[in-house]
C-alpha cells in the first residue's frame, strides 16, 4: 500500500480531529457542557458513533468520550525513515475521522455556523426519510449510492454524470468542493432538481458532510438488519455485503478527503478518483479495496459500478428523455408545464384489461385525438390510457397489480409528472420534455417495453391506446369504472375465514433476516404495498419469489389469529427465531416488523388502550418516544409485545386488534392520521355504534403525555376505560 496515501489519510485525520476539538471547546464555552445535541428527528443519536461504539451522544460533554476514543485510534504520521505497508493504521485513522466528522457536523446544529441546512444543502436525513428511502435498497429499486466529493470539470459534465447515475437508479450523495466549486452547486446552476425525490441529495458544502451518507448506511444496518448499537464488526460487515456504495472523488484529493475515504473503505466502500493517486490493492476488507485513480469522467460511473460489483439492468426504451426511478420524484411546476391532464381539471383515467390474443396487436400504440405537438403550451387535455394485454397465463386478478405499476413506469420519464391511479389520474408534461421531442405516444412506448420486460411470465402481447378526444375519454372511463367496481366488490367479499391460504412477504429479509410478513385478506402488508390479491398475483407471476402461499392449518387461537400452518411457516422462514405469530394481537406473539412499516401501535397502560403514530408525524408521542425511536425498538424482525409495526390499511380492518377489543382500544392518534383515515373508518365506527368515536380519541392538539391522554379520554367517556384490563 502506498505510503503517500497512508501519510495523507493520517495527516487528514489529525486535521479533522484538531478542528473538531477546537469547535467542541468553543461550543462548550458558548452553550455549556450540558447543552443538548442531536441530529433532527432521529432515534439513533449520532448514528455512526452510536452504531460503531454504542455511545449515546445527547449533550456536548458526551463528545469527550467519543473524541478520546478517536484519539486512541489516531496513529502517528509515518516516519520518513521507516515505512511498513500495513493497512490497519490507515483504516484506524479513517474510523477516527468519521467519529470526529460526525461530532463536527452535529455541532453545526447547535451553533448554526455554518448553517447545516440552506436552500441548496439539506444536512442530515431524518429517520422518516431514511426508512422510506431505505426500502428502495431492500427491493432493489436503488442498487446502491455514489458518495460524490468535489466537482466535475464543468457544469455540462456534472449534469451528464448525474443523469447517468440517475438512469442507473443510483442515489447520489454530495458533499465537499474542489477549489471552491461543488458538484451540487454545478447541478443547481443548470436547473437540475435536487433532493431526495430525485435521488440527487446535496448534504453539505464541506467534505465533513459526507458523514451523513455513512450515517445513512449505519442506520440501515440497525433499522433493517437488526444490528445492535456498538456491534461495529457486524455494522461494517453488513455494509460491505449489503449496502452497495462507492465514493467518487472529483478533483484534487486533499488530506481530509484521503482520511474520509479511509473511513469509507472500512465500510467496504471503494473510492474511484479522477486525479492521479496511487492505488490501494485488495486485501479483503472490502469487496474491492481500491482507490482507483486517473479515471476519465466518461468512464467514471461504469468503472465504479464494476469495482463495487453492482448488478444494474437498464432497459433501452426509444424515448427522447432520460428514464429511471430517480425521476419519479421530479416535480413539474405550473410555470414549467407544457400540458396537463386530470387533477380535477379534466377527465382522466388509466385502465388495464385482459383481452383475447386475437384482439391485441402486439406493439400497437395509438393516440386517438390531438397529440402534444398539436396543443398550445399550458393546454388542459382530457386523457385516457388504456392498456390491453394478453397472455396464456394472464388472469383478470393480475389487472389491478399491473395497473398500480403504471404510476412508476410513466413517472420514471424525465419531465413527466404522474400522480394517482384509476380515474383519479393527474399528469403533467414539462416544456423541457416537449422541447426534446416527447409526445404522448412515448407513454405507450414506455408501457409496452416495461410491461413485457417486468411481466414476461404472464404477458405475451401489449397494445396501448391513448385517448385525448374528450368524447372517447368519457366513454372509455365509464367502461373502466364498471371494472373498478367489480374488482372492489370482489376484494370486499374476501375475509380471512373465506380463504385457506395466506401469503408471506420476505422481501425485507435481506435487511431483517428473521422478519416474515403475513398478508391476509384483512391484514395488509406492513409497508402498505401488498394486499392479499397482490401477493396472490405476485406468487403466480413468480412462484419462487418473496410472496409464498401459507396453508393456514388448524386454528390455534381464533381471537388472536393464530394457526398451526402459519406458525410452522414462520418458524421455518425465521430460522427458528420466531416460533409463533398472531395476526390480530398486540400482546400475544405479535407480528414481527422489518423497518418499512407505515405506522406503529404502542400500548398506553395508564389509559387501558393503545396509541397509533404514523411515520410522517415528527412530534413527541404519549409513549415518551418519537416515531423514530419507536421504530428503532420495533424493527429488525423482533417480537415486542405491546408494540407493533403495521400498514395503515390494517387500522380500518374488522380484525384490527380483535384479540384486545378492536378499534375501541385506540386512545391517541395524530390529528392528520385521524383525518386521513376518517372515511375508511366510517363503517367500523357505525358497527361500534359510535360514529363520532374519533372525537373521543386524543391527538397532539389536546395531549402529548399519557397523563394528558387519560385526562382527555376521561372527559370524553372513552369506552377503553370500561374495557377489561390489558395488563
Secondary structure in CASP SS format (residue, H / E / C, confidence):
PFRMAT SS
TARGET T0000
AUTHOR 0000-0000-0000
METHOD secondary structure of the structure
MODEL  1
X C 1.00
X C 1.00
X H 1.00
X H 1.00
X H 1.00
X H 1.00
X H 1.00
X H 1.00
X H 1.00
X H 1.00
X H 1.00
X H 1.00
X H 1.00
X H 1.00
X H 1.00
X H 1.00
X H 1.00
X H 1.00
X H 1.00
X H 1.00
X H 1.00
X H 1.00
X H 1.00
X H 1.00
X H 1.00
X H 1.00
X H 1.00
X H 1.00
X H 1.00
X H 1.00
X H 1.00
X C 1.00
X C 1.00
X C 1.00
X C 1.00
X E 1.00
X C 1.00
X C 1.00
X C 1.00
X C 1.00
X C 1.00
X C 1.00
X C 1.00
X C 1.00
X C 1.00
X C 1.00
X H 1.00
X H 1.00
X H 1.00
X H 1.00
X H 1.00
X H 1.00
X H 1.00
X C 1.00
X C 1.00
X C 1.00
X C 1.00
X C 1.00
X E 1.00
X C 1.00
X C 1.00
X H 1.00
X H 1.00
X H 1.00
X H 1.00
X H 1.00
X H 1.00
X H 1.00
X H 1.00
X H 1.00
X H 1.00
X H 1.00
X H 1.00
X C 1.00
X C 1.00
X C 1.00
X C 1.00
X C 1.00
X C 1.00
X C 1.00
X C 1.00
X C 1.00
X C 1.00
X C 1.00
X C 1.00
X C 1.00
X H 1.00
X H 1.00
X H 1.00
X H 1.00
X H 1.00
X H 1.00
X H 1.00
X H 1.00
X H 1.00
X H 1.00
X H 1.00
X H 1.00
X H 1.00
X H 1.00
X H 1.00
X H 1.00
X H 1.00
X H 1.00
X H 1.00
X H 1.00
X H 1.00
X H 1.00
X H 1.00
X H 1.00
X H 1.00
X C 1.00
X C 1.00
X C 1.00
X C 1.00
X C 1.00
X C 1.00
X C 1.00
X C 1.00
X C 1.00
X C 1.00
X C 1.00
X C 1.00
X C 1.00
X C 1.00
X C 1.00
X H 1.00
X H 1.00
X H 1.00
X H 1.00
X H 1.00
X H 1.00
X H 1.00
X H 1.00
X H 1.00
X H 1.00
X H 1.00
X H 1.00
X H 1.00
X C 1.00
X C 1.00
X C 1.00
X C 1.00
X C 1.00
X E 1.00
X E 1.00
X E 1.00
X E 1.00
X E 1.00
X E 1.00
X C 1.00
X C 1.00
X C 1.00
X C 1.00
X H 1.00
X H 1.00
X H 1.00
X H 1.00
X H 1.00
X H 1.00
X H 1.00
X H 1.00
X H 1.00
X H 1.00
X H 1.00
X H 1.00
X H 1.00
X C 1.00
X C 1.00
X C 1.00
X E 1.00
X E 1.00
X E 1.00
X E 1.00
X E 1.00
X C 1.00
X C 1.00
X E 1.00
X C 1.00
X C 1.00
X E 1.00
X C 1.00
X H 1.00
X H 1.00
X H 1.00
X H 1.00
X H 1.00
X H 1.00
X H 1.00
X C 1.00
X C 1.00
X C 1.00
X C 1.00
X C 1.00
X E 1.00
X H 1.00
X H 1.00
X H 1.00
X C 1.00
X E 1.00
X E 1.00
X E 1.00
X E 1.00
X E 1.00
X C 1.00
X C 1.00
X H 1.00
X H 1.00
X H 1.00
X H 1.00
X H 1.00
X H 1.00
X H 1.00
X H 1.00
X H 1.00
X H 1.00
X H 1.00
X H 1.00
X H 1.00
X H 1.00
X H 1.00
X H 1.00
X H 1.00
X C 1.00
X C 1.00
X C 1.00
X C 1.00
X C 1.00
X C 1.00
X C 1.00
X C 1.00
X H 1.00
X H 1.00
X H 1.00
X H 1.00
X H 1.00
X H 1.00
X H 1.00
X H 1.00
X H 1.00
X H 1.00
X H 1.00
X C 1.00
X C 1.00
X E 1.00
X E 1.00
X E 1.00
X E 1.00
X E 1.00
X E 1.00
X C 1.00
X C 1.00
X C 1.00
X C 1.00
X H 1.00
X H 1.00
X H 1.00
X H 1.00
X H 1.00
X H 1.00
X H 1.00
X H 1.00
X H 1.00
X H 1.00
X H 1.00
X H 1.00
X C 1.00
X C 1.00
X C 1.00
X C 1.00
X E 1.00
X E 1.00
X E 1.00
X C 1.00
X C 1.00
X C 1.00
X C 1.00
X C 1.00
X C 1.00
X C 1.00
X C 1.00
X C 1.00
X C 1.00
X C 1.00
X C 1.00
X C 1.00
X C 1.00
X C 1.00
X C 1.00
X C 1.00
X E 1.00
X E 1.00
X C 1.00
X C 1.00
X C 1.00
X C 1.00
X C 1.00
X C 1.00
X C 1.00
X H 1.00
X H 1.00
X H 1.00
X H 1.00
X H 1.00
X H 1.00
X H 1.00
X H 1.00
X H 1.00
X C 1.00
X C 1.00
X C 1.00
X C 1.00
X C 1.00
X C 1.00
X C 1.00
X C 1.00
X C 1.00
X C 1.00
X C 1.00
X C 1.00
X C 1.00
X C 1.00
X E 1.00
X C 1.00
X H 1.00
X H 1.00
X H 1.00
X C 1.00
X C 1.00
X C 1.00
X C 1.00
X C 1.00
X C 1.00
X H 1.00
X H 1.00
X H 1.00
X E 1.00
X E 1.00
X E 1.00
X E 1.00
X E 1.00
X E 1.00
X C 1.00
X C 1.00
X C 1.00
X C 1.00
X C 1.00
X E 1.00
X E 1.00
X E 1.00
X E 1.00
X E 1.00
X E 1.00
X E 1.00
X C 1.00
X C 1.00
X H 1.00
X H 1.00
X H 1.00
X C 1.00
X C 1.00
X C 1.00
X C 1.00
X C 1.00
X E 1.00
X E 1.00
X E 1.00
X E 1.00
X C 1.00
X C 1.00
X C 1.00
X H 1.00
X H 1.00
X H 1.00
X C 1.00
X C 1.00
X C 1.00
X C 1.00
X E 1.00
X E 1.00
X C 1.00
X C 1.00
X E 1.00
X E 1.00
X E 1.00
X E 1.00
X E 1.00
X E 1.00
X E 1.00
X E 1.00
X C 1.00
X C 1.00
X C 1.00
X C 1.00
X C 1.00
X H 1.00
X H 1.00
X H 1.00
X H 1.00
X H 1.00
X H 1.00
X H 1.00
X H 1.00
X H 1.00
X H 1.00
X H 1.00
X H 1.00
X H 1.00
X H 1.00
X H 1.00
X H 1.00
X C 1.00
X E 1.00
X C 1.00
X C 1.00
X E 1.00
X E 1.00
X E 1.00
X E 1.00
X C 1.00
X C 1.00
X C 1.00
X C 1.00
X C 1.00
X C 1.00
X E 1.00
X E 1.00
X E 1.00
X E 1.00
X E 1.00
X H 1.00
X H 1.00
X H 1.00
X H 1.00
X H 1.00
X C 1.00
X C 1.00
X C 1.00
X C 1.00
X C 1.00
X H 1.00
X H 1.00
X H 1.00
X H 1.00
X H 1.00
X H 1.00
X H 1.00
X H 1.00
X H 1.00
X H 1.00
X H 1.00
X H 1.00
X H 1.00
X H 1.00
X C 1.00
X C 1.00
X C 1.00
X C 1.00
X C 1.00
X C 1.00
X E 1.00
X E 1.00
X E 1.00
X E 1.00
X E 1.00
X E 1.00
X E 1.00
X C 1.00
X C 1.00
X H 1.00
X H 1.00
X H 1.00
X H 1.00
X H 1.00
X H 1.00
X H 1.00
X H 1.00
X H 1.00
X H 1.00
X H 1.00
X H 1.00
X H 1.00
X H 1.00
X H 1.00
X H 1.00
X H 1.00
X H 1.00
X H 1.00
X H 1.00
X H 1.00
X H 1.00
X H 1.00
X C 1.00
X C 1.00
X C 1.00
X C 1.00
X C 1.00
X C 1.00
X C 1.00
X C 1.00
X E 1.00
X E 1.00
X E 1.00
X E 1.00
X E 1.00
X C 1.00
X H 1.00
X H 1.00
X H 1.00
X H 1.00
X C 1.00
X C 1.00
X C 1.00
X C 1.00
X C 1.00
X C 1.00
X E 1.00
X E 1.00
X E 1.00
X E 1.00
X C 1.00
X C 1.00
X E 1.00
X C 1.00
X C 1.00
X C 1.00
X C 1.00
X C 1.00
X C 1.00
X C 1.00
X C 1.00
X H 1.00
X H 1.00
X H 1.00
X H 1.00
X H 1.00
X H 1.00
X H 1.00
X H 1.00
X H 1.00
X H 1.00
X C 1.00
X C 1.00
X C 1.00
X C 1.00
X C 1.00
X C 1.00
X C 1.00
X E 1.00
X E 1.00
X E 1.00
X C 1.00
X C 1.00
X C 1.00
X E 1.00
X E 1.00
X E 1.00
X C 1.00
X C 1.00
X C 1.00
X C 1.00
X E 1.00
X E 1.00
X H 1.00
X H 1.00
X H 1.00
X H 1.00
X H 1.00
X H 1.00
X H 1.00
X H 1.00
X H 1.00
X H 1.00
X C 1.00
X C 1.00
X C 1.00
X C 1.00
X C 1.00
X C 1.00
X C 1.00
X C 1.00
X E 1.00
X C 1.00
X C 1.00
X C 1.00
X C 1.00
X C 1.00
X C 1.00
X C 1.00
X E 1.00
X C 1.00
X C 1.00
X C 1.00
X C 1.00
X C 1.00
X C 1.00
X C 1.00
X C 1.00
X E 1.00
X E 1.00
X E 1.00
X E 1.00
X E 1.00
X E 1.00
X H 1.00
X H 1.00
X H 1.00
X C 1.00
X E 1.00
X E 1.00
X E 1.00
X E 1.00
X E 1.00
X E 1.00
X C 1.00
X C 1.00
X C 1.00
X C 1.00
X C 1.00
X E 1.00
X C 1.00
X C 1.00
X C 1.00
X C 1.00
X C 1.00
X E 1.00
X H 1.00
X H 1.00
X H 1.00
X H 1.00
X H 1.00
X H 1.00
X H 1.00
X H 1.00
X C 1.00
X C 1.00
X C 1.00
X C 1.00
X C 1.00
X C 1.00
X C 1.00
X C 1.00
X E 1.00
X E 1.00
X E 1.00
X E 1.00
X C 1.00
X H 1.00
X H 1.00
X H 1.00
X H 1.00
X H 1.00
X C 1.00
X C 1.00
X C 1.00
X C 1.00
X C 1.00
X H 1.00
X H 1.00
X H 1.00
X C 1.00
X H 1.00
X H 1.00
X H 1.00
X H 1.00
X E 1.00
X E 1.00
X E 1.00
X E 1.00
X C 1.00
X H 1.00
X H 1.00
X H 1.00
X H 1.00
X H 1.00
X H 1.00
X H 1.00
X H 1.00
X H 1.00
X H 1.00
X H 1.00
X H 1.00
X H 1.00
X H 1.00
X H 1.00
X H 1.00
X H 1.00
X H 1.00
X C 1.00
X C 1.00
X C 1.00
X C 1.00
X H 1.00
X H 1.00
X H 1.00
X H 1.00
X C 1.00
X E 1.00
X C 1.00
X C 1.00
X C 1.00
X C 1.00
X C 1.00
X C 1.00
X C 1.00
X H 1.00
X H 1.00
X H 1.00
X H 1.00
X H 1.00
X H 1.00
X H 1.00
X H 1.00
X H 1.00
X H 1.00
X H 1.00
X C 1.00
X C 1.00
X H 1.00
X H 1.00
X H 1.00
X H 1.00
X C 1.00
X C 1.00
X C 1.00
X C 1.00
X C 1.00
END
